[in-house]
Amino acid sequence: MPAEYTVRVSADNRFILCVNGHRVGDGPARGDLAHWRYERFDLASYLQPGHNLITATVWNFGVFAPVAQMSDRTAFLLESEATGPNGISTPEGWLVEEEPGHRPLDRSSVTIKTYFASGPGEEIDASKFDWNWNSDSPGANWVPAASPMRDSIFAGVNHAHSADTTGDNPWGLIPDALPHMEYSPTSAGRTVVFDTTLPSYKRMQDFVAFPSKAVPLAENTHFHFILDRGTLTTAFPKLIVSGGKGAHIVLTYSEALYDKNEHKGDRDSIDYTDSNGTKYTRQALGLTDSFLPDGDSHRVFMPLWWRTWRYLDLDITTGSEPLTLESLEAFFTAYPFQERATFQTGDQDLDKIWDISWRTARLDAHETYMDTPYYEQLQYIGDTRIQALISYTVAGDDRLGRQAIVAFDQSRIPEGITRSRYPSNLPQNIPTFSLLWIGMLHDYWMYRPDPQAVRDEIPGTRDVLAWFAKYEASDGLLSRLPWWSFIDWVPSGDIPTYDEHGESCVTTLQYLGAIIDAADIERNLGDPVLATRYQSRIDHIRSGLTSKCWVPSRGLLADNPGQKMFNQQANILGVLYDVIPKDRQQDVLLRMLAIEPGTTPNGVLAASYYFRFYLARALLHAEQGQEHEDKDHAVMADDYLKSLDPWRKLLPLHFSTWPEIPGDTRSDSHAWSAHPIYDMLTLVAGIGPASPGFATVRIAPHLGPLDHLTATFPHPQGDLKVEYHREGSGVTATIILPAALTGNFVYNGKTHPLKPGRNEIRAK
């Protein structure tokens, strides 16, 4: 047997590769046609002496495909790196058949009324399905594979023995730089609801035991199960049944259970009581799959794409034959991040916030980052910037972040700006997200020792800022931009707003931040002359914002020069980018900290969970700018833990991941709300880069009410460890730096140098 047998595999839309009946892997990772990934697999461990069967399921869901899925036509490619007579490259020797028994379902398969972009439900009709496809006995429907550039193109689901991509084709094949996604067993859930129309069922406990044990279901009866995992997951469900010809099984995947008005409550709650005092069982709503058994034994339902659920609803109507539910398994899938960072304080709420944040970050990271694993599965810049920072600091892994930076650059339209989300077959432009892409690039430059990757993206940053410069008015403020200039959700909808001249303060503030970051990059890696020109623009824009947007009587920045609309977002950015006078920043931050998401105190619109990421950055920035001038100002970041109250208030509602917005949220798992895990490491434990590439470290803890803290941080040179104990108004710190790393420890405005290895500090 060979020690190695490597193949390169790709498909449009996707494939699942098997060898001798064993699943090897799937793919390809999503991209656009000009940057179409192929995967590499070593088949050696799957091969056996003598005959070997290499098979693949290839599918293209056409108009039902996820919005994140780009496509040209159905195709499959496998290239063996082995040479000689034992090569297995397509198309020679391969057969293909169209699978009539597996099809995508239309939009009616989603039982909740909301925007849904993550792809269709699926149906397997066992009576039509070729159950012998993955065997040595292909049926009469198998035909020799053809080139996709010819007319023999198959739609829907196909089984391949495949089609090649030789000749003039639209796929610009590139290797996938990411590791294969995790694929590991996980719980499908335990039965928490069971009911049936058959009154003779007395041993209800037998059915509640499913799926840990098989259960027989009588003919001509309706059965209903709801399973609860306890936490949300992203996984492939695998249901095996026997018998039951004429039965219909509907699986509904739900983040939470809903009342009759489609409202969620406590995520642990199964029942609720309405205003009339009537008790009801909550219902699962969302994406559904369908399985039609044919009466034979050991029939397997498993969708081609993974599902997201905490609650899994099985609605079963049997026909003229009894049906046995043999088993229900699940296989977790996500990007294979490892949780290398640790954070321990003895505060149980902080432990839960950490765990929930990490689970949210994991479920929202696959072949791309995703805003939500349930509703959209799209890589948006606003969410992705936060997700990438979590990846760098908790997992010490920059590969998915690098993928995102490059993808957004590749998405740029001829005018210069990026798309708001990518890959996406439905173009969307949010110009302000292009500004955040520049910030994301600056983040990467600071955290990762990879300056060339940053240099490669500098031309894109110049094009983005050149586009925005066309909308910069003579006073330095941005006028109304085309498309959707989203900043954040607020209780009244979203911002920004504009004055009678079409100018916006908060949009201009984001623009200012992007130019500050771009100037820093140009000064160090690009064109210093351009950096000087950027600095002139920075000074001019700051002056315009101060004169047009600062309202002394309110002590706040307005959302637009009309000075009638106020929000947290403008004032957070005003501190972060030093537009608000330094002697007023402490007062503004104290007022911003007192505002909770979903509220509008004194006419100031609150920031969402998402934008409170920038509140934490403003607290840290204010300290770094003032720590040698004003001690009271320097400890502002010690109030950060108070700002976690909105997350603490979600804990009694038993969220297992963080929601999109306060209140009646659509999404129960939204990556942009997971930033507390990043804040705990970089602000509370106080660990961050002091120079580009994390070449040196700055450690400035903000313990707030905590009396001790230990943390581990995955620095590029190795794990960095800290331990703090409060002593009166001071702190003792044990800090272990890896390899040759040096830096400074800052506490109460005093700086202590750090050397590689162990450092013992007593700070007052």
C-alpha positions in Angstrom: 0.0 0.0 0.0 1.3 3.5 -0.8 2.5 5.6 2.1 0.8 8.6 0.5 -1.8 9.0 -2.2 -2.8 12.6 -2.6 -5.6 13.9 -4.8 -6.8 17.4 -5.6 -10.6 17.7 -5.7 -13.1 20.5 -6.6 -16.7 20.8 -7.7 -19.4 23.3 -8.5 -21.3 23.8 -6.2 -19.9 21.1 -3.8 -18.8 17.5 -3.3 -18.5 14.8 -0.7 -15.7 12.4 -1.4 -15.7 8.8 -0.4 -13.3 5.9 -0.7 -14.5 2.3 -0.2 -17.7 3.7 1.3 -15.9 5.9 3.9 -16.3 9.6 4.0 -13.0 11.3 3.3 -14.1 15.0 3.2 -16.0 17.7 1.5 -15.6 21.0 -0.2 -14.6 23.1 -1.9 -14.3 26.1 0.4 -16.4 29.0 -1.0 -14.9 31.6 -3.3 -15.8 33.4 -6.5 -15.2 32.0 -10.0 -11.9 33.7 -10.4 -10.7 32.2 -7.1 -12.2 28.8 -7.0 -10.8 26.5 -4.4 -9.7 22.9 -4.6 -9.0 20.6 -1.7 -6.2 18.2 -1.1 -6.8 14.8 0.5 -4.4 11.9 1.2 -6.3 8.8 0.4 -3.6 6.3 1.5 -5.3 5.4 4.8 -8.5 4.6 3.1 -7.1 2.3 0.4 -7.0 -1.5 0.6 -5.1 -4.1 -1.3 -6.6 -4.9 -4.6 -9.8 -3.2 -5.8 -10.7 0.3 -4.5 -13.9 2.3 -5.2 -13.6 6.2 -5.3 -16.9 7.9 -5.3 -18.4 11.4 -4.8 -21.7 13.1 -4.4 -21.7 16.4 -6.3 -24.5 18.9 -6.1 -25.7 22.2 -7.5 -28.8 23.7 -5.9 -29.2 26.3 -8.7 -31.6 29.1 -7.7 -32.1 27.5 -4.3 -28.4 27.7 -3.4 -27.2 29.8 -0.5 -26.6 33.4 -1.2 -22.9 32.8 -0.3 -22.6 30.2 -3.0 -21.3 31.4 -6.4 -21.6 29.1 -9.4 -21.2 28.6 -13.1 -22.5 25.1 -13.7 -22.4 21.6 -12.2 -18.9 20.1 -12.4 -16.5 17.9 -10.6 -12.7 17.5 -10.8 -10.4 15.0 -9.2 -6.7 15.0 -10.1 -4.3 12.4 -8.7 -0.8 13.4 -7.9 0.2 9.8 -8.5 1.5 9.0 -12.0 1.4 5.8 -14.0 -1.3 3.3 -14.7 -3.0 3.6 -11.2 -4.0 7.3 -11.6 -7.6 8.0 -10.9 -7.9 11.5 -12.4 -11.2 12.5 -14.0 -12.7 12.0 -16.5 -11.2 8.7 -17.8 -12.9 5.7 -16.3 -15.4 7.7 -14.3 -19.2 7.2 -14.4 -21.9 9.7 -13.4 -25.7 9.4 -12.6 -28.3 12.0 -11.7 -29.9 11.3 -8.3 -33.7 11.7 -8.6 -34.3 10.8 -5.0 -32.6 13.8 -3.3 -33.8 17.3 -4.1 -33.7 20.9 -2.6 -36.9 22.3 -1.2 -38.3 25.7 -2.0 -38.7 28.7 0.3 -41.8 27.1 1.8 -39.5 24.7 3.7 -38.7 27.6 6.0 -41.5 28.0 8.5 -40.6 31.4 10.0 -41.2 34.7 8.2 -37.8 36.4 8.0 -34.9 36.9 5.6 -33.3 33.6 5.0 -30.2 33.2 2.8 -28.4 30.1 4.0 -29.8 27.6 1.5 -32.7 25.2 1.1 -34.1 22.4 3.1 -33.6 19.0 1.5 -35.8 16.0 0.8 -34.9 12.4 0.3 -37.5 10.2 -1.3 -36.2 6.7 -0.4 -38.4 5.0 -3.1 -36.5 7.0 -5.8 -33.1 7.1 -4.2 -30.2 4.9 -5.6 -29.2 3.2 -2.4 -26.5 1.2 -4.2 -24.7 4.3 -5.7 -21.7 3.9 -3.3 -21.1 0.3 -4.2 -19.4 -1.8 -6.9 -22.8 -2.4 -8.6 -23.8 0.8 -10.4 -27.2 0.5 -12.1 -28.3 1.3 -15.6 -28.5 5.0 -15.1 -24.7 5.4 -14.9 -23.1 7.0 -18.0 -19.5 7.9 -18.8 -18.5 11.3 -17.4 -18.3 14.2 -19.8 -16.5 17.5 -19.9 -18.5 20.3 -18.4 -17.7 22.4 -21.5 -19.8 19.9 -23.6 -23.6 19.5 -23.4 -23.7 16.8 -20.8 -24.3 18.9 -17.8 -26.3 17.5 -14.8 -28.3 19.6 -12.4 -29.4 18.8 -8.9 -27.7 16.0 -7.0 -25.3 13.7 -8.8 -23.2 10.7 -7.9 -19.8 10.6 -9.6 -17.4 7.9 -10.8 -17.2 12.8 -12.7 -16.6 15.7 -14.9 -13.2 17.4 -15.5 -12.3 21.1 -16.0 -9.9 20.8 -18.8 -9.9 23.3 -21.6 -11.6 26.7 -21.7 -13.5 26.9 -18.3 -14.7 29.6 -16.0 -13.1 28.3 -12.7 -9.8 29.9 -11.7 -8.6 27.0 -9.5 -6.4 27.9 -6.5 -5.4 25.7 -3.5 -7.5 26.1 -0.4 -5.2 27.6 2.2 -7.5 26.6 5.1 -7.5 23.3 7.0 -10.4 20.9 6.5 -13.4 21.7 8.6 -13.9 19.7 11.8 -16.2 16.7 11.5 -16.8 15.0 14.9 -19.6 13.3 16.8 -21.8 15.4 19.0 -25.2 15.0 20.6 -28.3 15.5 18.5 -30.3 16.2 21.7 -32.6 14.5 24.2 -36.3 14.2 23.9 -38.1 16.8 25.9 -41.5 16.7 24.2 -43.4 13.7 22.9 -47.0 13.4 21.9 -49.0 11.1 19.6 -52.5 10.8 18.4 -52.6 7.1 19.4 -54.1 6.8 22.9 -52.9 3.3 23.5 -49.3 4.4 24.0 -48.8 4.0 27.8 -45.1 3.5 28.1 -44.2 7.1 27.3 -40.8 6.7 28.8 -39.8 4.4 26.0 -40.3 7.1 23.5 -38.8 9.9 25.6 -35.6 7.7 25.6 -35.1 8.3 21.9 -32.5 8.8 20.4 -30.5 6.9 23.0 -32.5 3.8 22.1 -34.6 2.8 19.1 -38.4 3.2 19.2 -41.1 1.5 17.1 -43.9 3.7 15.8 -47.3 2.2 14.9 -48.9 2.6 11.5 -51.4 5.3 10.5 -50.4 7.5 13.5 -49.0 10.9 14.1 -45.9 11.3 16.3 -44.2 14.4 17.5 -40.8 14.7 19.2 -38.8 17.8 20.2 -35.2 17.2 21.1 -33.1 19.7 23.1 -29.3 19.8 22.9 -28.9 22.3 25.7 -26.7 24.5 23.5 -26.7 25.5 19.9 -24.6 23.6 17.4 -23.7 23.4 13.7 -23.8 19.8 12.6 -24.9 17.2 10.1 -27.9 15.2 11.5 -28.0 11.5 10.5 -31.4 9.7 11.0 -31.6 6.0 10.4 -35.0 4.3 10.1 -36.4 0.9 9.1 -39.8 0.0 7.6 -42.5 2.7 7.4 -43.4 2.7 3.8 -45.7 5.7 3.1 -44.5 7.6 6.2 -43.4 11.2 6.1 -40.8 12.6 8.5 -40.3 16.4 8.8 -37.2 17.6 10.7 -37.3 21.3 11.8 -34.2 22.9 13.1 -34.7 25.8 15.6 -32.4 28.0 17.6 -35.1 28.4 20.2 -38.8 27.6 20.7 -41.5 30.1 19.9 -44.9 30.9 21.3 -48.0 31.1 19.0 -47.1 34.7 18.1 -43.6 33.6 17.0 -41.9 35.2 20.0 -39.0 33.6 21.9 -38.6 33.7 25.7 -36.3 31.9 28.1 -34.3 29.6 25.8 -34.7 26.7 28.3 -38.5 27.2 28.3 -40.6 24.4 26.7 -44.0 25.7 27.8 -45.6 29.1 28.2 -48.9 30.5 29.5 -50.8 33.1 27.5 -52.6 36.2 28.7 -55.7 34.0 29.3 -53.9 31.6 31.6 -53.9 28.8 29.1 -50.7 26.7 29.0 -49.1 25.8 25.7 -46.1 23.9 24.5 -43.7 26.1 22.5 -43.1 25.3 18.9 -39.9 24.9 16.8 -39.8 27.1 13.7 -37.3 27.5 10.9 -35.6 25.4 8.2 -37.1 22.0 7.5 -36.0 18.8 5.8 -38.2 16.0 4.6 -37.7 12.2 4.5 -40.0 9.7 2.8 -39.1 6.1 3.8 -39.7 3.3 1.3 -40.2 0.4 3.8 -36.8 -1.1 3.6 -34.3 -1.5 6.4 -31.6 0.9 7.7 -32.5 3.8 5.4 -30.3 6.9 6.1 -31.4 10.5 6.0 -28.5 13.0 6.1 -28.6 16.4 4.4 -25.7 17.5 2.1 -25.2 20.7 4.1 -25.0 21.1 7.8 -27.8 22.4 10.0 -28.0 24.7 13.0 -30.1 23.9 16.0 -30.6 23.7 19.7 -34.0 22.2 19.3 -34.7 19.5 16.7 -38.4 18.8 15.9 -39.4 15.5 14.4 -42.9 15.5 13.0 -43.8 12.0 11.8 -46.9 10.7 10.1 -46.8 6.9 9.5 -48.6 5.2 6.6 -49.9 1.6 6.4 -46.7 0.1 7.8 -45.0 0.6 11.2 -41.8 2.6 11.3 -38.8 2.1 13.6 -36.6 5.0 14.5 -33.3 3.3 14.8 -30.9 6.1 15.7 -30.3 9.8 15.4 -26.7 11.0 15.4 -25.0 14.3 14.7 -21.6 15.3 13.5 -20.3 18.7 14.5 -18.7 20.9 11.9 -16.9 24.2 12.0 -13.5 25.7 11.4 -11.1 23.7 13.6 -10.2 26.4 16.0 -8.5 25.4 19.2 -9.2 27.4 22.4 -5.7 28.2 23.4 -6.4 31.3 25.5 -7.7 31.0 29.1 -9.2 33.6 31.5 -10.0 32.8 35.1 -11.3 35.2 37.8 -13.6 33.2 40.0 -16.5 35.2 38.7 -19.1 32.7 37.5 -20.8 35.2 35.2 -17.6 36.0 33.5 -16.9 32.3 33.0 -20.3 31.9 31.3 -19.8 35.0 29.2 -16.4 33.7 28.1 -17.9 30.2 27.2 -20.9 31.7 25.4 -18.7 34.1 23.4 -16.4 31.3 22.3 -19.2 29.1 21.3 -20.7 31.9 19.3 -17.4 32.6 17.6 -16.9 28.9 16.8 -20.4 28.4 15.3 -20.0 31.5 13.2 -16.7 30.3 11.6 -16.6 27.7 8.8 -15.0 28.0 5.4 -15.6 31.7 5.8 -16.7 33.7 8.8 -20.4 34.0 9.0 -22.7 36.7 10.6 -25.1 34.0 11.7 -24.9 30.2 11.1 -28.7 30.0 10.9 -30.2 32.7 8.7 -27.6 34.0 6.4 -24.2 32.3 6.7 -22.6 35.3 5.0 -19.2 36.9 5.6 -19.9 40.6 6.4 -17.0 43.0 7.0 -18.6 44.5 10.2 -18.9 41.1 11.9 -15.7 39.7 10.4 -13.4 42.3 11.9 -14.5 41.3 15.4 -14.4 37.6 14.6 -10.8 37.8 13.2 -9.6 39.5 16.4 -11.1 36.7 18.4 -9.4 34.2 16.2 -6.0 35.9 16.7 -6.3 36.3 20.4 -8.1 33.2 21.6 -7.0 30.6 19.0 -3.7 32.2 17.8 -4.9 31.3 14.3 -4.9 33.9 11.5 -5.7 31.7 8.5 -9.4 32.4 8.4 -8.8 36.1 9.0 -6.3 36.2 6.2 -8.8 34.5 3.9 -11.4 37.2 4.7 -9.0 40.1 4.2 -8.1 38.8 0.7 -11.7 37.9 -0.2 -12.9 41.4 0.6 -10.1 42.9 -1.5 -11.2 40.6 -4.4 -14.7 41.8 -4.0 -13.9 45.4 -4.8 -16.0 46.9 -7.6 -14.5 49.0 -10.4 -15.3 52.2 -8.5 -12.9 51.0 -5.8 -14.9 50.0 -2.7 -15.4 46.5 -1.4 -18.7 44.6 -1.3 -20.2 44.5 2.2 -20.2 40.7 2.2 -18.2 38.2 0.2 -18.5 35.7 -1.4 -22.1 36.4 -2.3 -24.1 35.8 -5.5 -26.3 38.7 -4.5 -24.2 41.8 -4.6 -24.6 44.2 -1.7 -22.8 47.5 -1.1 -22.4 49.1 2.3 -19.6 51.7 1.6 -18.9 52.2 5.3 -17.9 48.5 5.6 -15.1 49.2 3.2 -13.7 51.6 5.9 -13.9 48.8 8.4 -11.9 46.6 6.0 -9.1 49.0 6.3 -9.3 48.8 10.1 -9.3 45.0 9.8 -6.1 45.2 7.8 -4.6 47.4 10.4 -5.6 44.9 13.1 -3.9 42.1 11.2 -0.7 44.2 10.9 -0.6 44.8 14.6 -1.4 41.3 15.8 0.4 39.1 13.2 4.0 39.0 12.1 3.2 39.0 8.4 3.9 42.5 6.9 3.9 41.3 3.3 0.3 40.2 3.5 -0.5 43.8 4.5 1.6 45.3 1.8 -0.3 43.3 -0.8 -3.6 45.0 0.3 -2.3 48.6 0.3 -3.4 49.3 -3.3 -7.0 48.4 -2.3 -7.0 50.7 0.7 -5.9 53.6 -1.6 -8.8 52.8 -4.0 -11.3 52.7 -1.2 -10.2 56.1 0.3 -10.0 57.7 -3.2 -13.7 56.7 -3.7 -14.7 58.3 -0.4 -12.7 61.4 -1.1 -15.1 62.2 -3.9 -17.9 62.6 -1.3 -15.8 64.7 1.1 -17.3 68.2 1.3 -15.2 71.4 1.7 -15.7 71.3 5.4 -14.2 67.8 5.6 -17.5 66.0 6.3 -18.9 63.3 4.1 -22.0 64.0 2.1 -24.7 61.3 1.5 -23.2 58.2 0.0 -24.8 55.9 -2.6 -26.2 52.5 -1.5 -26.6 51.7 2.2 -24.3 53.5 4.6 -25.0 51.3 7.6 -23.3 52.1 10.9 -25.3 50.3 13.5 -28.8 49.2 14.6 -30.5 51.6 17.0 -34.0 51.4 18.7 -35.5 53.5 15.8 -33.9 51.5 13.0 -30.4 52.2 11.8 -28.0 55.1 11.5 -26.6 57.4 10.1 -28.9 60.3 9.6 -28.2 63.4 7.5 -28.7 67.2 7.8 -30.4 69.3 5.2 -27.2 69.5 3.2 -26.9 65.7 3.2 -23.9 65.5 5.6 -23.3 63.0 8.3 -21.1 63.2 11.4 -21.0 59.6 12.3 -20.2 58.4 8.8 -17.4 60.9 8.7 -16.1 59.6 12.0 -15.7 56.1 10.5 -14.0 57.7 7.5 -11.6 59.5 9.8 -10.8 56.2 11.6 -10.0 54.5 8.3 -7.7 57.3 7.2 -5.9 57.2 10.5 -5.3 53.5 10.1 -4.3 53.8 6.4 -1.8 56.6 7.3 -0.2 54.4 9.9 0.2 51.5 7.4 1.5 53.8 4.6 4.0 55.4 7.0 5.5 52.0 7.9 4.9 49.8 4.9 3.9 51.9 1.9 4.3 55.5 0.8 5.4 58.0 3.5 4.5 60.9 1.2 0.9 59.6 0.9 0.9 59.2 4.7 1.7 62.9 5.0 -1.1 63.8 2.7 -3.5 61.5 4.7 -2.4 63.4 7.9 -3.4 66.7 6.3 -6.8 65.2 5.5 -7.1 63.8 9.1 -6.4 67.3 10.5 -9.0 68.9 8.2 -11.7 66.3 8.9 -11.2 66.6 12.7 -11.5 70.3 12.4 -14.7 70.0 10.4 -16.2 67.5 12.8 -15.4 69.7 15.8 -17.0 72.8 14.3 -20.0 71.2 12.8 -20.9 68.3 15.1 -19.7 69.1 18.7 -22.6 70.6 20.7 -21.1 72.3 23.8 -24.5 72.7 25.5 -25.0 68.9 25.4 -21.4 68.0 25.8 -21.9 65.5 23.0 -21.3 65.0 19.3 -24.4 65.0 17.1 -25.2 62.4 14.5 -25.3 65.0 11.8 -24.6 68.8 11.6 -28.3 69.6 12.2 -27.4 68.8 15.9 -30.8 67.4 16.7 -30.0 63.7 16.7 -27.6 62.1 19.2 -26.3 58.6 19.7 -23.7 56.5 21.4 -22.0 55.6 18.2 -20.9 59.1 17.2 -19.6 59.8 20.7 -17.8 56.5 21.0 -16.0 57.2 17.8 -15.4 60.8 18.8 -13.4 59.7 21.7 -11.7 56.9 19.8 -10.5 59.3 17.1 -9.8 62.4 19.4 -12.5 64.6 17.9 -14.1 65.2 21.3 -11.9 67.6 23.3 -9.6 65.6 25.6 -10.8 67.4 28.7 -14.3 66.2 27.9 -13.6 62.6 27.0 -13.9 61.2 30.5 -17.3 62.8 31.0 -18.6 61.6 27.6 -17.4 58.0 28.3 -19.0 57.9 31.7 -22.3 58.9 30.1 -21.9 56.4 27.3 -21.2 53.6 29.8 -24.5 54.3 31.5 -26.5 53.7 28.4 -27.8 50.1 27.8 -28.6 48.6 24.4 -32.2 49.1 23.2 -32.7 52.3 25.2 -32.8 56.1 24.4 -32.0 58.0 27.6 -32.2 61.8 27.2 -32.7 61.4 23.5 -29.3 59.5 23.0 -29.8 56.4 20.8 -28.1 53.4 22.3 -25.5 51.3 20.5 -26.2 47.6 19.8 -24.2 44.8 21.2 -22.1 45.0 18.1 -21.1 48.6 18.4 -20.2 48.3 22.1 -17.0 46.7 20.7 -15.9 50.2 19.8 -16.9 51.5 23.3 -14.3 49.1 24.7 -11.8 50.4 22.2 -12.6 54.0 23.2 -12.1 53.2 26.9 -8.7 51.7 26.1 -7.7 54.5 23.7 -8.6 57.2 26.3 -6.4 55.6 28.8 -3.4 55.2 26.4 -3.7 58.8 25.4 -3.9 60.2 29.0 -2.1 57.8 31.3 0.8 60.1 31.8 -1.4 63.2 32.1 -4.5 62.4 34.1 -4.6 59.4 36.5 -8.4 59.6 36.9 -8.7 59.4 33.1 -6.1 56.6 33.0 -8.3 54.2 35.0 -11.5 54.7 32.9 -11.0 51.3 31.4 -11.5 49.8 34.9 -15.2 50.5 34.3 -15.3 48.1 31.4 -16.7 45.2 33.4 -19.7 47.3 34.2 -20.4 47.6 30.5 -20.9 43.8 30.4 -24.2 44.2 32.3 -26.2 43.7 29.0 -24.6 40.3 28.6 -25.1 39.4 32.2 -28.8 40.1 31.8 -29.0 37.5 29.0 -27.7 34.7 31.3 -31.0 34.1 33.2 -32.6 33.7 29.7 -30.2 30.7 29.1 -28.7 31.9 25.8 -26.0 29.4 24.7 -24.8 31.9 22.0 -25.1 35.7 21.8 -28.1 37.3 19.9 -28.0 39.8 17.1 -29.8 42.6 18.9 -31.5 43.3 22.3 -35.1 42.2 22.8 -37.0 40.2 20.2 -34.0 39.2 18.2 -34.1 37.3 14.9 -30.8 35.6 15.3 -29.7 33.8 18.5 -26.1 33.4 17.3 -24.5 36.6 16.0 -20.7 36.8 15.8 -20.6 40.6 16.3 -22.0 40.2 19.9 -19.1 37.8 20.9 -16.5 40.5 21.4 -16.5 40.3 25.3 -14.1 37.3 25.0 -11.6 39.6 23.1 -12.2 42.4 25.5 -11.5 40.2 28.5 -8.1 39.3 27.2 -7.0 42.6 25.7 -8.7 45.1 28.2 -9.3 43.3 31.5 -6.2 41.1 31.3 -4.7 44.0 29.4 -2.6 42.1 26.8 -2.0 43.7 23.5 0.6 44.5 20.8 2.8 47.5 21.5 4.3 47.5 18.0 3.4 46.0 14.6 3.5 42.2 14.2 3.2 41.9 18.0 7.0 42.4 18.1 6.6 43.9 21.6 3.8 43.6 24.1 2.0 46.1 26.3 0.3 44.7 29.4 -2.1 47.0 31.2 -4.7 45.2 33.3 -8.0 46.7 34.3 -9.3 44.5 37.1 -12.3 46.7 38.1 -13.8 44.9 41.2 -11.8 41.7 40.6 -9.3 40.7 43.2 -7.4 38.2 41.1 -7.0 37.1 37.5 -5.0 34.5 35.6 -4.9 34.3 31.8 -3.1 32.7 28.9 -2.6 34.4 25.6 -1.4 32.7 22.4 1.2 35.1 21.2 2.9 34.4 17.8 6.1 33.4 19.6 4.3 31.2 22.1 2.0 31.3 25.1 2.1 34.4 27.3 0.8 34.0 30.8 -0.3 36.5 33.4 -1.4 36.2 37.0 -2.6 39.2 39.0 -3.5 39.7 42.7 -4.9 42.9 44.1 -3.1 44.3 47.2 -4.9 47.3 48.5 -4.7 50.0 45.8 -1.9 48.1 44.0 -1.4 44.8 42.3 1.2 42.0 42.2 1.7 40.6 38.8 3.5 37.4 37.6 4.1 37.7 33.8 5.8 35.0 31.7 6.8 36.1 28.2 7.6 33.6 25.5 10.9 33.3 23.5 12.5 36.7 22.9 9.4 38.8 23.5 9.9 42.1 25.5 7.5 44.9 26.4 6.1 47.0 29.2 3.7 46.5 32.1 1.6 49.6 32.8 -0.4 50.2 36.0 -1.8 53.4 37.4 0.2 55.4 34.9 3.5 53.8 35.8 5.5 51.7 33.3 7.6 48.7 34.2 9.9 47.0 31.6 9.3 43.3 30.8 11.9 40.8 29.7 11.6 37.3 28.2 10.6 34.7 30.7 9.3 35.3 34.2 8.6 38.8 35.5 7.5 39.5 39.1 6.1 43.0 39.6 4.5 44.8 42.6 2.8 47.9 41.3 1.1 50.7 43.3 
